[in-house]
Amino acid sequence: MHQPPNGVPIPQLPPLSWQKSRRGNPSGNCVELAELPGGAGIAVRNSRHPEGPALIYTVDEIAAFVLGARDGDFDHLIN
């Protein structure tokens, strides 16, 4: 499976279904994630700059981040 490079301009990606956290706020302070076709990874973009660029991570990298966040590994960054 081919891993796209990081910092991909949004127009270079296929059409994606972006998802924003319910914890985002009306000011747009959030990130959005989208699954790449064929399991090629997860794209992440700043919701305030939907034109990109998008960072591309593997599913395993996103899983490690989400599970670490769930466990509180990054709580010190927002306190």
C-alpha positions in Angstrom: 0.0 0.0 0.0 1.4 3.4 -1.0 1.7 6.0 1.7 1.0 9.6 0.4 3.5 12.2 1.5 2.8 14.7 4.3 1.8 18.2 3.7 -0.5 17.3 0.8 -2.5 20.2 -0.7 -6.2 19.4 -0.5 -6.7 19.7 -4.2 -4.3 16.8 -4.8 -6.3 14.5 -2.6 -9.4 12.6 -3.9 -12.8 13.9 -2.6 -12.9 13.0 1.1 -15.6 12.9 3.8 -14.1 15.1 6.5 -15.2 14.7 10.2 -14.8 17.3 12.9 -14.9 16.6 16.6 -18.1 17.4 18.4 -15.9 19.2 20.9 -14.9 21.8 18.3 -16.2 25.3 18.8 -18.1 27.7 16.5 -14.8 29.7 16.0 -13.4 26.8 14.0 -10.8 25.8 16.5 -10.7 22.2 15.5 -9.0 19.6 13.3 -10.8 17.5 10.8 -10.0 13.9 9.9 -10.8 11.9 6.8 -10.2 8.3 5.8 -8.2 7.9 2.6 -9.5 5.5 0.0 -8.3 1.9 0.1 -7.0 2.2 3.7 -4.1 4.4 2.6 -4.2 6.3 5.9 -6.0 9.2 7.6 -5.8 12.8 6.5 -5.8 15.6 9.1 -6.4 19.2 8.4 -7.0 22.5 10.2 -10.7 23.3 10.1 -9.9 27.0 9.7 -7.9 26.2 6.6 -9.8 23.6 4.7 -7.9 24.2 1.6 -4.9 22.5 3.2 -2.4 21.3 3.5 -3.4 18.0 5.0 -1.1 15.8 7.1 -1.3 12.1 6.3 -1.0 9.4 9.1 -1.3 5.7 9.1 -4.3 4.1 10.8 -1.9 2.7 13.5 -0.5 6.2 14.1 -3.9 7.7 14.6 -4.9 4.8 16.8 -1.9 5.4 19.0 -2.7 9.1 19.3 -6.4 8.6 20.0 -5.7 5.9 22.6 -3.0 8.0 24.2 -5.4 11.0 24.4 -8.1 8.7 25.9 -5.6 7.6 28.5 -4.7 11.2 29.4 -1.1 11.2 28.0 -1.5 14.7 26.6 -3.6 16.3 29.3 -0.6 18.4 30.5 -0.7 20.2 27.1 -4.2 21.8 27.8 -4.0 22.4 31.6 
